[in-house]
């Protein structure tokens, strides 16, 4: 029974470590930004692609100071139409 328990523990630890080494983060849901939203951003992990013209919702992923991943949806103005009249 001890061998089975050890195999289970190493299997769980190995799966967790592979996610960390692969740079994967588990984001459960996307929060909608408002002016009253309190932000705690330690590191941006995914910036939105702003290569579009106009305003539309975009998503940014980040990690807070406690190491917890977050995803935030907000309206952004694209830079794809700069120089166009």
Legacy VTK file of the C-alpha trace (Angstrom):
# vtk DataFile Version 3.0
C-alpha trace
ASCII
DATASET POLYDATA
POINTS 85 float
0.000 0.000 0.000
2.882 2.369 0.693
4.197 1.938 -2.856
0.807 2.844 -4.350
0.555 5.922 -2.123
4.047 7.076 -3.100
3.242 6.562 -6.805
0.084 8.629 -6.415
1.935 11.452 -4.650
4.711 11.545 -7.259
2.127 11.451 -10.050
0.287 14.459 -8.624
3.512 16.372 -8.004
4.754 15.585 -11.501
1.543 16.842 -13.112
1.684 20.056 -11.094
5.341 20.606 -11.902
4.762 20.084 -15.632
2.167 22.867 -15.631
4.569 25.191 -13.842
7.497 24.370 -16.115
5.340 24.761 -19.220
4.417 28.257 -18.068
0.730 27.418 -17.896
-1.554 29.323 -15.567
-5.026 28.327 -14.540
-7.399 31.268 -14.964
-10.887 30.413 -13.856
-12.882 33.361 -15.186
-12.503 36.769 -16.793
-13.323 39.824 -14.711
-15.000 42.805 -16.370
-13.108 46.045 -15.704
-14.862 49.138 -14.340
-13.454 52.360 -12.932
-14.007 51.038 -9.405
-12.059 47.806 -10.048
-9.116 47.457 -7.658
-6.118 46.120 -9.560
-3.126 44.284 -8.063
-0.859 43.597 -11.034
2.607 42.227 -10.305
3.288 40.825 -13.785
1.395 40.947 -17.074
1.431 37.472 -18.615
-0.559 38.210 -21.787
-1.069 41.611 -23.390
-3.940 42.122 -25.832
-3.326 42.438 -29.560
-4.213 46.030 -30.446
-3.747 45.629 -34.191
-7.291 46.661 -35.095
-9.106 49.881 -35.915
-11.707 51.261 -33.523
-12.725 50.353 -29.987
-13.525 46.825 -28.844
-13.210 44.586 -25.793
-9.798 42.989 -25.212
-8.446 40.631 -22.546
-5.259 40.961 -20.519
-3.922 38.221 -18.240
-1.778 38.967 -15.209
-0.498 37.638 -11.902
-1.146 39.496 -8.655
1.393 40.024 -5.834
0.246 36.792 -4.172
0.986 34.777 -7.338
-2.654 34.233 -8.309
-3.455 34.506 -12.043
-6.255 36.786 -13.273
-7.844 37.727 -16.567
-9.369 41.147 -17.169
-11.660 42.267 -20.022
-11.803 45.974 -20.873
-12.500 48.314 -23.798
-9.429 49.432 -25.757
-8.756 51.582 -28.775
-6.774 49.749 -31.424
-3.796 51.230 -33.212
-4.461 49.568 -36.579
-5.965 52.667 -38.149
-3.300 55.226 -37.228
-2.543 57.540 -40.118
-5.836 56.817 -41.880
-8.209 59.722 -42.583
LINES 1 86
85 0 1 2 3 4 5 6 7 8 9 10 11 12 13 14 15 16 17 18 19 20 21 22 23 24 25 26 27 28 29 30 31 32 33 34 35 36 37 38 39 40 41 42 43 44 45 46 47 48 49 50 51 52 53 54 55 56 57 58 59 60 61 62 63 64 65 66 67 68 69 70 71 72 73 74 75 76 77 78 79 80 81 82 83 84
